[in-house]
Amino acid sequence: MTSRIHQWTIDAHDIDAHLDLHPADGDVDREVQRLVALGASHADVGQGPDEAFIVLRDPEGNEFCILKQPKFH
């Protein structure tokens, strides 16, 4: 997965962020399995099976998406 994670301290009321990620090798199924093994869970937010993304939730309840295709080519 091509992403860089930076850690900093902020007040939880200052910012809301939503991540849209796409694995660098394009293997979405493998990346979703890896993230679930690390503690993520599938989140049903009303999306259908034909959506261009898979919604996951991290162990703290924050939702993020794994894009089936990169947003920008």
Secondary structure as the mmCIF struct_conf table of DSSP 4:
data_model
#
loop_
_struct_conf.conf_type_id
_struct_conf.id
_struct_conf.beg_label_comp_id
_struct_conf.beg_label_asym_id
_struct_conf.beg_label_seq_id
_struct_conf.end_label_comp_id
_struct_conf.end_label_asym_id
_struct_conf.end_label_seq_id
TURN_TY1_P TURN_TY1_P1 ALA A 12 ASP A 14
STRN STRN1 LEU A 19 LEU A 21
TURN_TY1_P TURN_TY1_P2 ALA A 24 ASP A 25
HELX_RH_AL_P HELX_RH_AL_P1 VAL A 28 ALA A 37
TURN_TY1_P TURN_TY1_P3 LEU A 38 GLY A 39
STRN STRN2 SER A 41 HIS A 42
BEND BEND1 VAL A 45 GLY A 46
TURN_TY1_P TURN_TY1_P4 PRO A 49 ASP A 50
BEND BEND2 GLU A 51 ALA A 52
STRN STRN3 PHE A 53 ARG A 57
TURN_TY1_P TURN_TY1_P5 PRO A 59 GLU A 60
BEND BEND3 GLY A 61 GLY A 61
STRN STRN4 GLU A 63 LEU A 67
BEND BEND4 LYS A 68 GLN A 69
BEND BEND5 LYS A 71 LYS A 71
#
